[in-house]
Every structure is written in C-alpha cells, then in structure tokens.
Amino acid sequence: MPDSAIPVNNSVLSVSALNRLVRDCLEAAFPLSWVGGEISNLTYAASGHVYFSLKDSAAQVRCVMWRSRAQTLGWRLENGQKIEARALVSFYEPRGEFQLNIESLRRAGQGDLFERFLRLKAQLEQEGLFDPARKRPLPAFPRRLAIVTSPQAAALRDVLSTLHRRAAHVAISLFPTPVQGEGAGQRIAAALAAAAASDCDAIILCRGGGSIEDLWAFNEECVARAIVASRLPVISGVGHETDFTIADFAADHRAATPTAAAEMAAPERQQLLAHLARQQQRLQQLTRRRLADRQQTLDWLRSRLLHPAERIRRQRQAVGELARRLHQAGQWQGTRRQMKLNALAASLKQLDPHAVLARGYALVTGPDGRALRDSSAAAPGSQVDIRLARGALQATVAQVVAAPEAD
C-alpha cells in the first residue's frame, strides 16, 4: 500500500486512549467465536479467575475466564488439554495485551458430539420417551436391587459401600457391562433388559464422571429405549452432578452421582428402624387406650350384670311389693265400695215405706187399692184400709174434712 493511502493523524494520543481505541476496534470487529487450541501456562487465581494461554503449533494467545464463568464449568482445566473456547476478542488496556475473554469451554471434538446429543434428545423427547407421566415410582421397601455397570468401575464400589451402610438387608444383583468404548451402548442395553427380567425391584444404572466421549455410551438411542422398555423403575446415576446424558432423561429417576443413586434406591435401615419404633410406640399407645376403654365398658357392664340368685331375690322382692300394693289396692277398693254401698243403703232406707210407718205414719188406701193423698178422694161411709208398721186396720169414713185453702 503506498504511503499516501495511510491516513495521517497529527494529534498526539495518550497510551491509555490508544489502548482504549484498540480494544473498542477489536471488540467491534470480532463477535463471539469458537477458538480451538491447547492449554498452557494455566493459573487458578485466589480470586477465582482462571488465566491460561491457548496455543497451537504456530501461535498462542492469552486467555482469561472470570470466576462467575469458571464456577459453572463443572470440570478442572489442566495444562496440555485440548479445548474449544467460546470467546470475545478483547484487549487488556493496563498492560497493552491482546487477550480472549472466555465465555464457555468444551473439550476439543465435543462440538459434533454435542450436536448429536441435542438432535437425539429432541427426537426422543418428541416421541414421548421423557414424558414425566410415564415415570414409575420407586419401591418403598426394595428386597433386591439390580446394578448395571462395569465390575471394575469405581462407581460400583461407591454404590455397594453406600447400600451396605444404609441398607445391608437389601440383596444385590450385578449385571456387568462395559460402560465405554466400541459397542458399549448395545451391551448396556442388553444388561438393562436382563435386569428388567430378573426378580429385582429396581435398577441402578451407574458409572463415574468423564468427558462427553467417555459418557457417550449413555447417550445412545438403544440405551434410552431399553430404559423405557424396562418393567422395573430405573435410576440413572451417571457421571457427576453437572453431567447430563440421554439416559438421565429417559430414566424414571435421575441421581446426581452414583452414590446419590444408591441413597435414592434404598431407604436407610436406621431410618426404617426408627420409623418402625415410632409406629410400634403409637400402636402400643393405641392398644393401651383401647384396652382401657374396653375395661371401662366391661366394668360398666359388670355393674349391670346380676347373679341369678340376686336377680331371683330382687324379682321375688318386686313380686312381694306388687302383691302388697295389690292387697292395699284391694282393701282400698273394698272399703270404697263398702262406703258407697252403705251410702246407697242409707239412702234406700230413707225411702223405705216401712221405715216411715215405723215412725208412726200410716198408709191409707181406698177401695181400689190406691193410696189416698187427698181427703176429698174418700166419701163418708166408704171403706178404707189403714196399713201400720205392724199390722193393718179396716175403717169406715165417718166424716170428710176438706183441706184448708192455700193463702
């Protein structure tokens, strides 16, 4: 380029202003980009920030990953690692150094695998394999657990140790399988099918952490379908807490680690014993309370229950009382009737004509036998009969005296 093409700026810039312009130009010219290389000069600062160089065979560049980003990484960086960094091209003004501000990291070669992971996840999710409605609950009191993993896996030792500590009474069946490498996915699916056909109550699918390549067998479609086809609930305890595989989404329950999977599969024996002790105490209290209630009811019934001899005595006493009352009632009734009879007799006696005659009165009847009540009913010389209290007289009327006129 000829010199005349270079713009001339005669103003004098400070170093700070120059570096600021450089930074602005770089950040405006380069969007977030993926950059691949090898880690060197790695430093974990006390502040939590991470500093390193990213290099290839011909060049290198300084990189910084701030603490907020580094805390979410989930794995530790080491010198010599091949990585791919999503970074913002920047310029550190105080020292005038070109650098990359790292937003996220992945191990080299993981980009294609991650894309495959996302495509398969979307496909299986659309088919309904991850639907929470089909997830099966874990048995509350398992008798036997199936473990699908490699016999050499450290995860198996962690699971067995945890189960022995928490629930030594639970039997274990191991279904061995490779957990990485060529054909591992098909072997894991076959082991899951064998475990599902066993007499176990649940399945623990586990292995330790690793890179996406190490865990790729658990991202294969055959493993996901074997989990869904299992008649037993499956717990996925694959990798570390930050690792997610297709198996985690297909499983009925996902545990952050193999140890957590063991804790999820079997309730702690001591907790069960403590629960049983509490239930036993409640049952004893309830039994004692019910026995006390029944005893009180029995006492009440006993107080009402009489010996046959006592019942006969009481009935005899009641019959005697009734007889006495009947006798008294008969006496009273007889007395009342006698009094009434006497009153009637007295009344009748007063009306008895013989009683009148006994007091000196006489009954005079005419020749026709009718009682004479008026002197005018008899004529002089007529015959009349005079009846006395004792005996009778026959007389002839000598004179009739008329009754005086009433005033």
ROPA-30359 format. One record per residue (C-alpha): x, y, z; residue in one letter. Coordinates in steps of 0.25 Angstrom, whole numbers, padded with zeros to 4 digits, always signed. Each point is the difference from the previous one (the first is absolute). Layout:
BEGIN
XYZa ...
END
This chain:
BEGIN
+0000+0000+0000m +0006+0014-0004p +0003+0009+0012d -0010+0010-0006s -0011-0010+0003a +0003+0000+0015i -0009+0011+0007p +0009+0010+0008v -0005+0004+0014n +0009+0011+0006n -0006+0000+0013s +0007-0007+0012v -0007-0011+0007l +0003-0005+0014s +0003-0015+0002v -0013-0002+0007s -0008+0007-0011a +0007-0009-0010l -0002-0012+0007n -0015+0003+0002r -0001+0002-0015l +0007-0013-0003v -0010-0007+0010r -0012+0006-0006d +0004-0003-0014c +0003-0015+0003l -0013-0002+0008e -0008+0007-0011a +0007-0008-0011a -0001-0014+0006f -0013-0006+0005p +0000-0012+0010l +0008-0011-0007s +0004-0014+0003w +0016-0002+0001v +0007-0013+0001g +0013-0003+0006g +0009-0006+0011e +0000+0006+0014i +0014+0005+0006s +0004+0009+0011n -0012-0003+0008l -0003+0007+0013t -0011+0000+0010y +0000+0013+0007a -0004+0002+0014a -0012+0009-0005s -0006-0012-0007g +0004+0005-0014h +0008-0009-0009v +0011+0004-0009y +0007-0008-0011f +0005+0000-0014s -0006-0006-0012l +0010-0005-0010k +0002-0008-0013d +0012-0004-0007s +0002+0014-0006a -0005+0010+0010a -0006+0003+0014q -0010+0010+0006v -0002+0004+0015r -0014-0004+0005c -0008+0003+0013v -0012-0006+0005m -0007+0008+0011w -0004-0007+0013r -0015+0001-0003s +0002-0009-0013r +0011-0009+0006a -0010-0004+0012q -0010-0006-0010t +0011-0008-0008l -0002-0013+0007g +0014-0005-0002w +0014+0004+0003r +0009+0005-0011l +0014-0005-0002e +0012+0003-0008n +0001-0007-0013g -0015-0002-0001q -0006+0002-0014k -0012+0009+0001i -0009+0009-0008e -0004+0014+0006a -0011+0009-0003r +0007+0013+0002a -0001+0015-0002l +0012+0006-0006v +0005+0011+0009s +0012+0009+0004f +0005+0002+0014y +0003+0015+0001e +0009+0001+0012p +0010-0009-0006r -0003+0001-0014g -0002-0014-0003e -0009-0007-0010f -0009-0011+0007q -0012-0008-0001l -0011+0001+0011n -0006-0014+0001i -0015-0002+0001e +0000-0015+0000s +0008-0013-0003l -0001-0014-0005r +0010-0010-0002r +0005-0001-0015a -0008-0008-0009g -0013+0001+0009q -0007+0009-0010g -0004-0010-0009d -0004-0010+0011l -0008+0011+0007f -0008+0003-0013e -0003-0015-0001r -0004+0000+0015f -0010+0011-0003l -0006-0006-0012r -0002-0013+0007l -0006+0006+0012k -0009+0008-0008a -0005-0012-0008q -0002-0009+0012l -0007+0012+0007e -0009+0001-0011q -0004-0015+0000e -0004+0002+0015g +0012-0008+0006l +0003+0011+0010f -0015+0002+0004d -0001+0001+0015p -0014-0006+0000a +0007-0014-0004r +0010+0001+0011k -0001-0012+0010r +0001+0002+0015p +0011-0007+0008l -0004-0011+0009p -0001+0005+0015a +0007-0013+0005f +0008-0007-0010p +0005-0014+0003r +0010-0001-0012r +0006+0010-0009l +0007-0002-0013a +0012+0008-0003i +0004+0002-0015v +0015+0004-0001t +0014-0004-0002s +0006-0009+0011p +0012+0008-0001q -0007+0013+0001a +0003+0009+0013a -0014+0004-0001a -0004-0015+0004l +0009+0001+0012r -0007+0013+0004d -0014-0006-0002v +0003-0013+0008l +0006+0007+0011s -0012+0010+0001t -0010-0012-0001l +0008-0008+0011h +0000+0012+0009r -0015+0004-0002r -0007-0013-0003a +0008-0012+0003a -0012-0009-0001h -0003+0003-0015v +0006-0010-0009a +0008+0004-0012i +0001-0006-0014s +0011+0005-0009l -0003+0000-0015f +0014+0003-0006p +0003+0008-0012t +0010+0009-0006p -0003+0015+0002v +0008+0006-0011q +0007-0004-0013g -0005-0006-0013e -0013-0008+0001g -0002+0005+0015a -0014+0005-0003g -0005-0013-0005q +0006-0007+0011r -0006+0009+0010i -0014-0001-0006a +0001-0016+0000a +0004+0001+0015a -0012+0009+0003l -0009-0010-0007a +0006-0011+0008a -0002+0008+0013a -0014+0003-0003a -0003-0015-0002a +0005-0003+0014s -0007-0001+0013d +0006+0013+0005c -0009+0012+0004d +0008+0012-0007a +0012+0002-0008i +0012+0009+0002i +0008+0004-0013l +0013+0007+0004c +0014+0004-0003r +0010+0011+0004g +0002+0013-0007g +0008+0003-0012g +0000+0007-0013s -0011+0000-0010i +0007-0010-0008e +0002-0009+0013d -0015+0001+0003l -0005-0001-0015w -0005-0015+0002a -0011+0006+0009f -0004+0010-0011n -0003-0011-0010e -0014-0003-0004e +0000-0015+0003c +0003+0003+0015v -0012+0010+0001a -0010-0009-0007r +0005-0012+0010a -0003+0009+0012i -0013+0004-0005v -0004-0015-0003a +0004-0005+0014s -0011-0005+0008r +0008+0005+0012l +0003+0014+0004p +0014+0005-0004v +0009+0010+0008i +0010+0006-0008s +0013+0004+0007g +0010+0003-0011v +0011+0010+0002g +0001+0012+0009h -0011+0010+0004e +0003+0008-0013t +0000-0011-0009d -0013-0003-0008f -0002-0012-0010t -0012-0005-0008i -0001-0011+0011a -0003+0011+0010d -0012+0005-0007f -0006-0014-0004a +0002-0006+0015a -0011+0001+0009d +0009+0007+0010h +0013+0007-0002r +0010+0001+0011a +0012+0010+0000a +0010-0011+0003t +0001-0015+0002p +0000+0002+0015t -0012+0008-0001a -0007-0011-0008a +0003-0010+0010a -0006+0009+0011e -0012+0002-0009m -0002-0015-0002a -0001-0005+0014a -0005+0007+0013p +0010+0001+0011e -0001-0012+0009r +0001+0009+0013q -0011+0009-0005q -0009-0012-0003l +0003-0006+0014l -0003+0014+0006a -0013+0001-0008h -0004-0014+0005l +0004+0004+0014a -0009+0012-0001r -0011-0008-0006q +0001-0011+0011q -0001+0011+0011q -0012+0005-0007r -0006-0014-0001l +0003-0003+0015q -0007+0013+0004q -0012-0002-0009l -0001-0014+0006t +0001+0004+0014r -0010+0011-0002r -0010-0010-0007r +0002-0010+0011l -0003+0011+0011a -0012+0003-0008d -0004-0014-0001r +0003-0002+0015q -0009+0012+0004q -0011-0006-0009t +0002-0014+0007l -0001+0007+0013d -0013+0007-0003w -0006-0013-0006l +0005-0008+0012r -0007+0011+0009s -0013-0003-0007r +0002-0016+0000l -0007-0007+0011l +0002-0014+0006h -0013-0008-0003p -0002-0002+0015a +0000+0015+0002e -0009+0002-0012r -0010-0010+0006i +0001+0007+0013r -0003+0013-0006r -0011-0005-0008q -0006-0007+0012r +0001+0013+0007q -0007+0007-0011a -0011-0010-0001v -0002+0001+0015g +0000+0015-0001e -0010-0001-0011l -0009-0010+0008a +0000+0010+0012r -0004+0011-0009r -0010-0009-0007l -0006-0003+0014h +0000+0014+0004q -0007+0004-0012a -0010-0011+0002g -0002+0004+0014q -0002+0015-0004w -0009-0005-0011q -0008-0008+0009g -0001+0011+0010t -0004+0010-0010r -0011-0010-0006r -0005-0003+0014q -0001+0015+0003m -0007+0002-0012k -0010-0011+0003l -0002+0005+0014n -0004+0013-0006a -0009-0006-0010l -0006-0008+0011a -0002+0012+0009a -0007+0007-0012s -0008-0012-0003l -0004-0002+0015k -0005+0015+0000q -0009-0004-0012l -0005-0013+0006d -0015+0002+0004p +0001-0010+0011h +0010+0010+0007a -0010+0011-0002v -0011-0009+0006l +0009-0003+0012a +0001+0015+0003r -0015+0000+0003g -0006+0003-0014y -0010-0009-0007a -0004-0003-0015l -0014+0002-0003v -0006-0007-0013t -0013+0001-0006g -0009-0011-0004p +0007+0000-0013d +0013-0003+0007g +0006+0014-0004r +0007+0008+0011a -0009+0012+0005l +0007+0013-0001r -0012+0010+0001d -0011-0001+0009s -0010+0003-0011s +0003-0013-0006a -0008-0007+0010a -0014+0001+0003a -0007-0001+0014p -0004-0015+0002g +0011-0005-0010s +0009-0011+0005q +0015+0003+0001v +0012-0009+0004d +0010+0005+0009i +0014-0006+0000r +0009+0002+0012l +0014-0004+0003a -0006-0012+0007r -0013-0006-0006g -0012+0008-0007a -0013+0005+0004l -0013+0001-0008q -0009+0012+0002a -0012+0007-0004t +0001+0015-0004v -0009+0007+0010a +0002+0015-0005q +0009+0006-0011v +0007+0012+0004v +0005+0009-0011a +0014+0005-0001a +0001+0015+0003p +0001+0010-0011e +0014+0004-0003a +0003+0015+0002d 
END
